[in-house]
Amino acid sequence: MVIVTLVGEDIAVEGNEFVYLGANTECRNCQLKTVCFNLKPGRTYRISKIRDKRHNCTVHDGQVVVVEVEEQPISGMVDMDVMEGASVPLRKTGCRNLSCNFFDVCTNPGITSGRSYQVTKNYGKVECPKGSTLYRVDVKE
């Protein structure tokens, strides 16, 4: 299924990925808000196609561009080695180590702590600077 949305012209590049943070209150009177707000908050999207339509926007510098996007897998950490296809609860860690290579995965805003997800890919054990035993996985709802 094709997902069409609007992004600022500065990130409207095929292959770019972005995290949708949710609705912006400054947009409440915009006629195009339903197109901008049709994504899932906290999820990562990759721009797969750029369309030839642009619109003025009071929030973005410049204009917004109509793009097609693909929802990307949810990446997270589990504390055990799991098989692909397994259902596991994910949790956000309380990590504050911004310089860690896995900070974005451990604190992924697309994860609902305690909710179970199905593992689609297991990348294996990662080196956690805090010494925790963690395995990076991609999951789906």
Secondary structure, 3 states (H helix, E strand, C coil): CCEEEEEECCCCCCCCEEECCCCCHHHCCCCCHHHHCCCCCCCEEEEEEEEEEEEECCCCCCEEEEEEEEECCEEEEECCCCCCCCEEECCCCCCCCCCCCCHHHHCCCCCCCCCEEEEEEEEEEEECCCCCEEEEEEEEC
